[in-house]
Amino acid sequence: MKNNQLFTYLFIALFVESLFLGFFYDAFTSALVIGLPALLVPVYFFKMAPKVMRSLLI
């Protein structure tokens, strides 16, 4: 469970970074279109099947 939280925080941090870079380089729409699905898809899978990733790593 801790690994899922760690990766969730990592994806959130990367999304915030993409928003910052999108604002800085005037590509905010691209940052949202690419960054939001890149954040939501892994977080969705972590929430739906939290033990699957752990069993794959063992």
N, C-alpha and C positions, 0 to 999 in steps of 0.2 A: 504494500500500500504506500510505503514511503517513496518508492521509486516512481509510482504514478504521480504523486504530488510533486516530486522534484521535476519530472518532465513537464507537468502542467505549468509550474512556475517558469520553467525554461521557455516553453512556447509562448507564454504571456509576455515574458521579457523580450523575446525576439519580435513579437508583434508590435510591442511598444517601440522598439528600436526601428522597425520598418515604418511605423507612422512618423517617427521623428525624421528619418531619412527622406521619407516621401514629402514631408513638409519642407525640409531643407532644400531638396532638389526639385520642388514643384511637381511632384509626381504622386500627389496624395491619393488620387483615384486608383492608380496602379497598386499602391501600398494596401489599400482597402480590398481591392478585387483579388489580389494574390495573398495578402497576409491574413485576412479574415478566414477564408476556408482552410488555410494552412494551420490556423489556430484551432478552429472548431472541429475538424475531422479527427485529429488525434485525441483531443479531449473527449469527444463523443465516444470513441472506442475505449478509452480508459475508463469511462463511466459505465459503459454497457458490459464490458467484460474485463473486470479488473484483475482477475487471476490468470487470464490466458497468457499475458506477457510474462508473468513470473514462471509459469510452467514451461514456456518456450526457452527461457534463459537457463533453467536448471538442467 
